[in-house]
């Protein structure tokens, strides 16, 4: 049996897992805590213990991780994405899960309608296609505002089955 894992990187991301046993969808587990700067604020971090619980015990897994957004003009968002990636990698490497990075355009080209562009249209298409392919998670996708983690897992399944 194989497990295909799709990870939509970031503290607002999600995970999809597909195997012969079925499918699972998770909002990326996060925790909020005091920021590490002098300015009083909270920061979201990946909850590595919960992430490890989700990913441990998968037989013969393969993971695709969406490459984080890195944009110097969006410093705070970039910093959050890179911190989330590092925490996710720590768990995946600790569990010995083979992984690859994937650009969003790669899986979107395969699974979303041709010509879909722009952040809002991509999110809507992800939600629509994800809800059709995995109707049991429609409410979860609506709360998440997309089905990216699950669609990355589906792309992984199609590519490596």
LUMBA-653339 format. One record per residue: x, y, z of N, C-alpha, C, CB in turn; residue number from 1. Coordinates in steps of 0.001 Angstrom, whole numbers, always signed. Each point is the difference from the previous one (the first is absolute). Glycine has a CB too. Layout:
REM LUMBA-653339
SITE       nx       ny       nz      cax      cay      caz       cx       cy       cz      cbx      cby      cbz  seq
SITE        X        Y        Z        X        Y        Z        X        Y        Z        X        Y        Z  NUM
...
REM end
This chain:
REM LUMBA-653339
SITE       nx       ny       nz      cax      cay      caz       cx       cy       cz      cbx      cby      cbz  seq
SITE     +838    -1177       +0     -838    +1177       +0     +888    +1248       +0    -1844    -1254    +1218    1
SITE    +1418    +2290    -1949     +721    +1270      -61     -862    +1093     +603    +1253     -739    -2061    2
SITE     -589    +1710    +2647     -666    +1199     +492     +549    +1182     -776     -343     -997    +2316    3
SITE     -564    +1793    -2873     +369    +1186     -756     -413    +1209     +831     -262    -1191    -2256    4
SITE    +1243    +2014    +2599     -217    +1117     +909     +199    +1307     -755     +754    -1389    +1976    5
SITE    -1726    +2269    -1884     +108    +1331     -589      +23    +1029    +1104    -1183     -752    -2084    6
SITE    +2170    +1629    +2047     +126    +1013    +1048      -22    +1381     -633    +1323    -1586    +1456    7
SITE    -2384    +2328    -1155     -117    +1406     -369     +700     +752    +1128    -2231     -286    -1324    8
SITE    +3465     +702    +1066     +865     +543    +1035     -575    +1263     +641    +1937     -967    -1218    9
SITE    -1662    +1133    +2492     -332    +1229     +710     -931     -229    +1163     +318    +1211    -2100   10
SITE     -391     -198    +2956     -856      -88    +1189    -1480      +45     -339    +1808    +1075    +1295   11
SITE    -2159     -653    -2498    -1393      -17     -428     -219    -1090    -1048     -193    +2466     +490   12
SITE    +1136    -3392     -605      -51    -1051    -1006     -796    -1207     +451    +2182     +781     -814   13
SITE    -2003    -1875      +56     -731    -1233     +287     +793    -1195     -485    -2187    +1215     -167   14
SITE    +1730    -2397     +593     +628    -1258     -404    -1072     -944     -527    +1843     +294    +1714   15
SITE    -1495     -982    -2786     -858    -1052     -507     +783    -1296      -10    -1318    +1636    -1401   16
SITE     +660    -2729    +1725     +638    -1324      -10     -928     -947     -749    +1218     +424    +2217   17
SITE     -664    -1111    -3218     -776     -946     -797     +700    -1351      +35     -874    +1853    -1504   18
SITE      +97    -2911    +1754     +525    -1366      -34    -1125     -928     -428    +1709     +500    +1819   19
SITE    -1392    -1781    -1928    -1027     -990     -314    -1055      -77    +1106    +1695    -1298    -1321   20
SITE    -1307    +1691    +2528     -922      -48    +1139    -1004    +1148      -15    +1785    -1121    +1315   21
SITE    -1470    +2184    -2062     -908    +1142      -47     +750    +1316     -104    -1639    -1304    +1328   22
SITE     +926    +2369    -1013     +575    +1340      -81     -198     +733    +1327     -440      +67    -2490   23
SITE    +1395     +798    +2793      -69     +806    +1215     +369    +1431     -356     +572    -1995    +1469   24
SITE    -1206    +2949     -800     +288    +1414     -216     +154     +674    +1355    -1274      +11    -2196   25
SITE    +2320     +806    +2318     +273     +699    +1253     +364    +1454     -284     +770    -2153    +1065   26
SITE    -1274    +3025     -252     +516    +1364      +26    +1363     -105     +686    -2355    +1122      +73   27
SITE    +3348     -406     -556    +1323      -67     +618     -125     +362    +1480    +1133     +590    -2204   28
SITE     -645    -1469    +3087     -106     +306    +1436     +960    +1134     +387     -660    -2402     +460   29
SITE     +116    +3410     +206     +813    +1146     +418     -264     +314    +1461      -29     +923    -2339   30
SITE     +942     -171    +2891     -185     +540    +1345     +416    +1458      -36     +409    -2262    +1108   31
SITE    -1053    +3045     -275     +327    +1423      +77     +737     +244    +1297    -2016     +646    -1390   32
SITE    +3014     +210    +1309     +752     +337    +1207     +563    +1411     -127     +577    -2435     +374   33
SITE      -10    +2909     +710     +594    +1342      +29    +1087      +97    -1065     -503     +227    +2473   34
SITE     +488     +866    -3205    +1015     +250    -1016    +1369     +113     +659    -1696    +1168    -1458   35
SITE    +2732    -1365     +697    +1368      +16     +522     +649    +1366     -153     +193    -2415     -549   36
SITE     -940    +3417     +116     +555    +1349     -135     -383     +825    +1223     -122     -140    -2528   37
SITE     +630    +1359    +2601     -303     +871    +1135    -1440     +484      -23    +2379     +705      +36   38
SITE    -2941     -565    -1231    -1379     +443     -145     -939    -1118     +441     +644    +1540    -1903   39
SITE    -1599    -1215    +2776     -919    -1023     +491     -967     -403    -1104     +195     +908    +2341   40
SITE     -137    -2174    -2699     -868     -557    -1038      +73    -1511      +85     +337    +2014    -1508   41
SITE    -1266    -2664     +838      +11    -1453      -59     +516     -452    -1352    -1917     -121    +1615   42
SITE    +2439    -1090    -1661     +479     -600    -1232     -567    -1416      -74    +2137    +1413       +9   43
SITE    -2483    -1841    -1233     -478    -1372     -201    +1181     -870     -385    -2296     +808     -707   44
SITE    +2347    -1995    +1281    +1059     -961     -293     -626    -1359     -262    +1650    +1278    +1426   45
SITE     -968    -2093    -2236     -452    -1371     -229      +94     -766    +1319     +754      +66    -2438   46
SITE    -1811     -786    +2777      +24     -856    +1184     +621    -1333     -433    -2080    +1132    +1048   47
SITE    +3379    -1263     -825     +743    -1158     -508     -438    -1311     +653    +1926    +1514     -430   48
SITE    -2394    -1468    +1661     -463    -1221     +671    -1260     -516     -696     +981     +781    +2210   49
SITE    -1933     +111    -2483    -1218     -418     -699     +305     -426    -1431    -1337    +1559    +1432   50
SITE    +2237     -846    -2105     +366     -378    -1367     +638    -1382      -17     +322    +2418     -597   51
SITE     +527    -2698    +1567     +619    -1323      +93    -1059    -1072     +234    +2106    +1043     +895   52
SITE    -3093     -757      -53    -1088     -960     +236     -753     -314    -1292     -224     +860    +2346   53
SITE      -18     +164    -3166     -721     -192    -1257     +804     -865     -966    -1124    +2218     +321   54
SITE    +2431    -1964     -415     +825     -642    -1023     +675    -1296     +437     +365    +2244     -883   55
SITE     -325    -2528    +2168     +692    -1221     +435     -832    -1238     -331    +1125    +1291    +1847   56
SITE     -438    -2366    -2122     -665    -1266     -271     -452     -196    -1431     -706      +67    +2308   57
SITE    +1048     +855    -3213     -364     -178    -1403     +974     -969     -647     -983    +2326     -107   58
SITE     +456    -3399     -465     +845    -1004     -647     +323     +448    -1422    -1020    -1839    +1412   59
SITE    +2292    +1814    -1765     +444     +313    -1360     -534    +1351     -487      +94    -2454     -468   60
SITE     +160    +3528    +1219     -541    +1307     -382     +885     +733    -1005    -1069     +127    +2237   61
SITE     +478     +795    -2943     +731     +951     -832     -717    +1332     +144     +793    -1798    -1660   62
SITE      -43    +2868    +1922     -603    +1313     +225     +440    +1003    -1051      -83     -488    +2437   63
SITE     -865    +1311    -2838     +292    +1168     -817     -316    +1219     +855     -511    -1221    -2205   64
SITE    +1479    +2126    +2304     -156    +1213     +795       +0    +1195     -946    +1135    -1067    +2017   65
SITE    -2174    +1866    -1932      -36    +1190     -850    +1100     +961     +441    -2496     -269     -380   66
SITE    +3261     +711     -598    +1109     +915     +250     -540    +1281     +643    +1306     -960    -1965   67
SITE     -648    +1451    +3018     -526    +1193     +681     +147    +1260     -855     +569    -1060    +2191   68
SITE    -1504    +1962    -1960      +53    +1301     -638    +1141     +799     +629    -2500      -48     -492   69
SITE    +3400     +548     -338    +1088     +850     +492      -32    +1279     -822    +1442    -2000     +719   70
SITE    -1763    +3098      -40     -116    +1294     -660     +520    +1062     +958    -1999     -766    -1386   71
SITE    +3131    +1403    +1059     +575    +1001     +904     -965    +1139     +335    +2217     -566     -947   72
SITE    -3153     +865      +58     -966    +1070     +267    -1043     -423    +1023     +353     +847    -2312   73
SITE     -459    -2145    +2552     -951     -530     +983     +803     -722    +1078    -1857     -246    -1750   74
SITE    +2668    +1007    +2462     +972     -573     +925     -645     -870    +1072    +1433    +1970     -418   75
SITE    -2488    -1479    +1084     -614     -767    +1094     -601    -1309     -498     -481    +2143    +1189   76
SITE     -209    -2098    -2335     -596    -1219     -560    +1090     -981     -426    -1999    +1323     -777   77
SITE    +3077     -808     +204    +1120     -850     -410     +637     -659    +1221     +418    +1480    -1999   78
SITE     -204     -705    +3036     +596     -528    +1229     -869    -1114     +577    +1057    +2239     +464   79
SITE    -2366    -2035     -443     -918    -1011     +509      +56    -1269     -848    -1484    +1818     +885   80
SITE    +1509    -1653    -2217      +34    -1159     -907    +1278     -811     +177    -1403    +1269    -1636   81
SITE    +2519     -591    +1792    +1287     -695     +156      +72     -699    +1359    +1106    +1695    -1509   82
SITE    -1614    -1049    +2562      -38     -644    +1326     -889    -1238      -41     +377    +2229    +1123   83
SITE    -1525    -2131    -1791     -917    -1143     -107     +655    -1145     -770    -1972    +1567      +78   84
SITE    +2671    -1242    -1148     +683    -1036     -776    +1045     -707     +848     -391    +1312    -2098   85
SITE    +1181     -566    +2834    +1046     -613     +829     -602     -956    +1039    +1431    +2050     -331   86
SITE    -2513    -1624     +978     -645     -871     +993     -557    -1260     -661     -574    +2017    +1392   87
SITE      -41    -1854    -2555     -557    -1144     -728    +1110     -955     -416    -1898    +1428     -822   88
SITE    +2991     -887     +297    +1134     -842     -398     +581     -756    +1186     +506    +1605    -1839   89
SITE     -424     -961    +2989     +519     -679    +1189     -819    -1249     +312     +814    +2201     +896   90
SITE    -2132    -2101     -968     -869    -1150     +279     +162    -1066    -1082    -1642    +1510    +1177   91
SITE    +1595    -1102    -2429      +94     -957    -1113    +1336     -741      +28    -1509    +1465    -1380   92
SITE    +2586     -745    +1619    +1316     -642      +38     +139     -902    +1218     +968    +1956    -1216   93
SITE    -1516    -1538    +2347      +22     -828    +1206     -720    -1324     -246      +73    +2072    +1429   94
SITE    -1172    -2031    -2177     -781    -1214     -291     +552     -776    -1188    -2003    +1140     +923   95
SITE    +2980     -579    -1625     +596     -682    -1143     -911      -59    -1217    +1298    -1326    +1608   96
SITE    -2141    +2320    -1780     -924      +31    -1142     +706     +633    -1197    -2012     +158    +1550   97
SITE    +2092     -875    -2671     +581     +593    -1209     -883    +1157     -476    +1040    -2230     -651   98
SITE     -420    +3310     +180     -779    +1157     -429     +665     +707    -1164     -860     +263    +2320   99
SITE      +49     +513    -3006     +455     +873    -1071     -751    +1318     +142     +521    -1966    -1558  100
SITE      +78    +3022    +1007     -694    +1284      -68     -760      +66    -1314    +1759    +1129    +1442  101
SITE    -2843     -400    -1425     -787     +188    -1212     -446    +1459      -52     -786    -2432      +12  102
SITE     +853    +3001    -1196     -536    +1346     -194    -1507     -105     -194    +2181     +816    -1025  103
SITE    -2899     +155    +1506    -1457      -34     -101     -458     -118    -1454     -144    +1372    +2091  104
SITE     +835     -711    -2991     -405      -49    -1412      +15    -1423     -554     +904    +2309     -286  105
SITE      -10    -3171     +782     +101    -1371     -518    -1272     -800     +278    +2480      +87     +341  106
SITE    -2917     -113     +930    -1204     -776     +299    -1261     +707     -494    +1160     -964    +1997  107
SITE    -1155    +2296    -1996    -1170     +739     -472     -236     -238    -1493     +408    +1740    +1768  108
SITE     +674    -1823    -2545     -115     -245    -1443     -688    -1337     -270    +2082    +1361     -396  109
SITE    -1803    -2343    +1238     -570    -1342     -165    -1447      -91     +476    +2287     -920     +275  110
SITE    -2627    +1640     +797    -1293     -222     +652    -1021    +1129     -128    +1252    -1383    +1550  111
SITE     -801    +2597    -1827     -937    +1128      -87     -287     +331    -1461     +853     +914    +2194  112
SITE    -1987     -265    -2467     -337     +340    -1384    +1055     +894     -661    -2406     -203     +617  113
SITE    +2628      -33    -1897     +964     +805     -749     -407    +1470      +31     +517    -1968    -1491  114
SITE     +483    +2830    +1608     -261    +1433      -24     -380     +596    +1342     -691     -314    -2309  115
SITE     +657     -486    +3369     -319     +524    +1323    +1198     +791     +512    -1572    -1939     +476  116
SITE    +1352    +3228     -200    +1090     +872     +453     -493     +918    +1098    +1064      -91    -2269  117
SITE     -127     +575    +3046     -346     +915    +1081     -340     -750    +1267     -821    +1634    -1670  118
SITE    +1232    -1076    +2778     -146     -674    +1298    -1443     -423     +285    +1933    +1335     +829  119
SITE    -2887     -429    -1019    -1399     -310     +318     -558    -1107     -891     -302    +2359     +751  120
SITE     +581    -2289    -2061     -497    -1026     -924     +650    -1355     +273     -391    +1776    -1728  121
SITE    +1688    -1778    +2080     +679    -1256     +315     -590     -637    +1253    +2096     +874    -1068  122
SITE    -2377      -63    +2097     -599     -524    +1238    -1390     -566     -278    +1309    +1675    +1358  123
SITE    -2102     -950    -2161    -1352     -473     -331      +56    -1301     -788     -820    +2368      -13  124
SITE    +1717    -2436     -968     +135    -1227     -792     +446    -1162     +880     +555    +1369    -2033  125
SITE     +392    -1126    +2938     +465    -1039     +922    -1167     -508     +848    +2301    +1050      +62  126
SITE    -3085     -128     +464    -1158     -365     +828    -1010     -809     -812     +336    +2075    +1391  127
SITE     -639    -1627    -2608     -984     -685     -841     +464    -1403     -403     -748    +2231     -848  128
SITE    +1980    -2332     +334     +516    -1299     -461     +181     -948    +1191    +1170    +1130    -1949  129
SITE     -606     -620    +3040     +176     -830    +1197    -1317     -534     +529    +2012    +1323     +556  130
SITE    -3051     -488     -579    -1316     -421     +492     -629    -1051     -903     -302    +2253    +1020  131
SITE     +598    -2191    -2326     -516    -1021     -923     +741    -1325     +152     -631    +1814    -1597  132
SITE    +1962    -1730    +1737     +793    -1234     +121     -131     -645    +1378    +1599     +940    -1662  133
SITE    -1747     -124    +2690      -44     -486    +1382    -1182     +649     +722    +2522     -342      +24  134
SITE    -3768      -18     -420    -1183     +664     +563     -140     -152    +1518    -1094     -388    -2177  135
SITE    +1703     -649    +2743      -95     -206    +1447     +702    +1114     +790     -101    -2467     -417  136
SITE     +962    +3257     -251     +720    +1079     +676     -465    +1390     -431    +1945    -1526     +172  137
SITE    -3074    +1598     -864     -470    +1281     -538      -84    +1081    +1086    -1287    -1261    -1745  138
SITE     +707     +948    +2888     -112     +982    +1086    +1377     +407     +522    -2226     -976     +628  139
SITE    +3140      +11     -506    +1360     +315     +444     +702     +917    -1004     +113    -2211    +1201  140
SITE     -282    +1908    -2482     +614     +838    -1040     -564    +1418      +49     +335    -2033    -1450  141
SITE    -1637    +2142    +1669     -621    +1327      +70     +548     +803    +1172    -2071     -929    -1052  142
SITE    +2277     +280    +2195     +604     +685    +1157    +1438     +403     -313    -1476    -1312    +1571  143
SITE    +2187     +450    -2271    +1403     +230     -358     +113    +1025    -1138     +562    -2356     +727  144
SITE    -1639    +2485    -1500      -86     +880    -1172     +720     -549    -1225     -155    +1898    +1563  145
SITE     +658    -3139    -1475     +567     -701    -1153     +202    -1467     +367    +1146    +2118     -819  146
SITE     -768    -2902     -179     +257    -1430     +209    +1426     -338     -411    -2436     -528     -386  147
SITE    +3336    +1496     +487    +1347     -153     -549     +742    -1231     +519      +62    +2456     -212  148
SITE      -44    -2686    +1517     +720    -1157     +553     -512    -1313     -570     +389    +1290    +2089  149
SITE    -1704    -1397    -2224     -601    -1228     -530     +309     -142    -1483    -1835     +136    +1714  150
SITE    +1798     +967    -2454     +291      -56    -1433    +1477     -301     -261    -1867    +1622     -409  151
SITE    +2743    -1149    +1265    +1422     -346     -126     +182    -1501     +241     +686    +2329     +763  152
SITE    -1414    -2882     +211      +59    -1443     +251     -529     -778    -1213     -284     +414    +2483  153
SITE     -784      +74    -3098     -548     -655    -1196    +1005      +63    -1152    -2343     +599     +732  154
SITE    +3002     +529     -886    +1027     +127    -1028    +1140     -990     +278     -601    +2449     -336  155
SITE     +992    -2570    +1594    +1043     -942     +412     -423    -1425     -340     +716    +1555    +1858  156
SITE    -1970    -1897    -1576     -504    -1345     -301      +67     -274    -1502    -1516     +112    +2009  157
SITE    +1070     +838    -2801      +16     -189    -1462    +1425     -122     -545    -2141    +1290     -145  158
SITE    +3040     -537     +728    +1381       +7     -486     +780    -1237     +418      -69    +2469      +78  159
SITE     -199    -3014    +1113     +825    -1081     +546     -711    -1327     +214    +1276    +1760    +1066  160
SITE    -2497    -1921    -1547     -726    -1264     +240     +648    -1177     -671    -2069    +1288     +194  161
REM end
